């Protein structure tokens, strides 16, 4: 299923009974389960369940089926048919298109909830009818959904890749390095800085790999590959618990799934290094 984001804040005429509803509460997605599959509820399945929803909005379509986002207004249990699951935990359980639709819902709902008031004059903002934006009726300030650019990079040294374990990770989960772009910084400069700050290494031959939205809550991940240029690994203990070089036959057990750009960078390394 391929997700097509809505380009304007204008839903199609009427809400079809088979429309999909991406309903969230504190980063958890409302799902129904069927044979260990995570499914998104349709309009007719929500009728009569007494769910109180706020911030309803159209977000796009999945294979011509309209998709809507909403938040649960209370912490009451969602009923016997449904359960709330952390969106992050559903990365490998949802169809890829469904996951990106859920990610857009999570990102837009977070943005709406955190931009209810104007940052210039403090008045309550309103939704713009012709585009995805919020406008202040008093001073006219327009706010668009926030996107935070971050670089993510596969650093290679001959036939080894650099992987690290974040200090805040609950499990021994290893991934490539990543970090947010700072003002007045190019993407390539950010790659160099993040590698230097997090593990004390220098890199060269930085090459663009690809990009991916990562809605936790509003990142845009810009992927790169880079070659080791010099230095010894010295981790920043405030960020990392461990970092090391791995060859493709000795990768850690817990690495990012292929749906993520981190997983795709590791797959690229496995295919292109021997």
N, C-alpha and C positions, 0 to 999 in steps of 0.2 A: 504494500500500500504506500503510495507516494503522497506526502503532505504538501499542499499548496497554500502558503500563507495568504491571508486576506490582505490586499494592498491598501484598502481603505476601511474605515470604521463603519462599513455599511453592510449589514447582513442581507441575504437574499429574502425575497418576499415570503413571509410565514416561516414557521419552524416545523420541518418535516418530522414525522413520528420516528424516523430512523436516524435523525441527527444524533451526533455523538456529543456527549457532555463531559468535559474535562474539569472535574470539580476537585478543588484542593483546599487543604486546611493546614497551615504551618508546614508547608513543604511536603505534605502527604497527599497522595492522589487517591480518589475514591474509585475503587475497582470492584468488579464482580469476578468470581473465580469459577472456572469450568474445566475439570480434568487438568488441574495444575496450570492452567493458562490464566493470564491476567487480561481481562476484557474491560472495555470502556462502556459504561451504560448508555443506552439510547433514550430518546425522549420519552417513549411510551413506557419504558421500564421505571422511570422516575415518578410517573403520575401516581398520586395516592400514597407516596411514601413520607409525606410531611417534612421533606427537607427544606429548610429555610436557606435560600441562596441570595448572595449579594454580589455586586460588581459583575453582573452577567454581561458578556460581550461575545461577538462573533470573532473567530480567530482565523478561519480559512476552511479548507475542505480536504477530505481524504477520499480519493477515488470518487469524486462528485458528491460525497456525503458531507453536509454542512457540519462544522465543528464549532462548539461554543465552550467558553470558559466561565467558571463561576467559583465563588468561595462559599464554604459553609459558614453560616452566620453564628453558629454556636459550637460548643464542644460536645454536644449530645452524640451518642452512638448513632451511626448511619443506618442502622436496621439490619435485619438478618441477611438480606440479599447481598449486602455490600460490606466492604472493609476499607480502611484507610491504610495505605502502605507508603513508606518513604519513597519518593520518586527516584532517588539514586539507586535504591535496591531493585528497581524494576527495569534497569537498563537492558539486561539480558532476557527479560521475560516478556517484554512488549515487542511487537513488530517495529522495525526501525522507523517507519513513517509515523506510527502511533506514538512512539517515544518522542520524536521531534515535535509533534503536535502538542503533546503534554508539556514539553519543555517551553514551547511558545506560550502556552497558557500560564505556566508557572512564572515566566518572566514578566508577562504583561500584567498579571494580577499583582505581583510584587510592586511593579512600577506604579500602578494605579493606587495601591494602598499607601505608598510612601510619597506620593505627590498630590495629596488631597488639598494641600494649601500652597499658595504662591510663595516662592522663596524670596521674592522682591518686596511684596507689600503685606503678605500674611492672609490675604483673602482666600476663601474657598474657591478652588478651581472647578472648571467644568470640562466635560468631554467635547472635543471638536467633532462636528458631525461629518466633515469631509475628509478627515485623515486621522491616523492613529496619533493623537496628541491631546494634551490638556491645556486649556487656556484660562488665564485669569480675566474675569469680566471687569475687573477694576482697572488694572494697568496694562492689560493686553499681553503680558508675558506668556509665551508658548513653550511648553516643555514636551519634548519627544521622549519615547522610551529610551532609557539609559542603556548604553552598550559599553562595556569596559574591555578594551583590547589587552590581550595577554599573549606573550610568545611561549611556545613549547618546542623543545628541540631534542633531537637525537644526536648526541655527541659520540663520535666513533673514533677509536684508536686502533688502526689496523683491523683485525677481525673481532674487536670487542666493542661493546656499547656501554655507556655510562648510565647506570640506574641508581636511584636513591630511594630511601624510605623516609617519608615525612614524619616528623616528631609527633604529630598529632594523630597519626594513623593508629587505629585500635588493633589491626592485624598486620602481620609482616608483609605489607603490600609495597611493591617496588614499581617505580615508574620513571619516565624521563623527567628532566628538569623543566620548570615553567615559572613564569613570573609576569607581573603586570607592567605595562609600558608606562613610563613616567613622562610628564610634560616636556616638550622640546626634544624628545628622544626618538631616533629612528628605530625601526624594528630590529635592524641588525645590531645597533648599539645596545639595545635591550638584551639581545641574546648574549653578547659579549659580557655585559655587566652582570646578568643573572648567573652565568656560569662562574665568573670570577668571584662573585660574592658568596655563592652557595657552596662551591667546592674548591675554589682557589686555583682554577685552571684557566688557561687561555685557549682560544679556538681560532680557526681560520676556515676559509672556503665555506662561508655561510650561504646556504641555498634555500630558497623558498620551497616548501613541500605541499602545503594546502591549508585550508582554514575550516573551522567548524564552530557553530554557536554552541555554547555550553551554559545552559540556563540555571546555574546555581550561584547567584540568581541571574546574572546578566553578562557573562563573559563572552567574548569572541576570541577563540583560540586560533592563533596564527602559527602554523607549524613550519619548522626549519630543520635542515640537517646541517651538521658542522663537523669539522675534523679537529681532533686534538692537536694543539700547537705546542703546549709546554706546561710544566708545573707538576706538583704532586697534590693528590687529593687532601684537602683540609676542609672539612665540612663546617658550615655555620651551625653551631649547636642550637641556636634559637629556632632554626627551621627544620634541620634534618637530624635523624637519628643515625643514619648510615648512608654511605655511598661507595660504589665499587664498580669495577669493570667486569663485564660478563660476556662470554662467547655464546653463540647461538645454541650450543648443546648443553649449556649450563645455566639457562635463564631461571630466575626465581619461580617458584610455584604460583605465586599470586602477582599477576601483572594485569594491566588494564584490558578490558574486553575489546574486540575488534571494532565495535560500533564507535568507540571513541578515537579521536585523532592520536592520543597517546598510544593506544593499541595498534593503530595503523602505522605509526612511526616504528614501533618495535617489529611489526610484520615486515616493513620495508627493509630493516636491518637484516632480518633472518634471510630474506630472499636475495639480498645483494651482497652479503659478506660470507666468506667461507674461510 
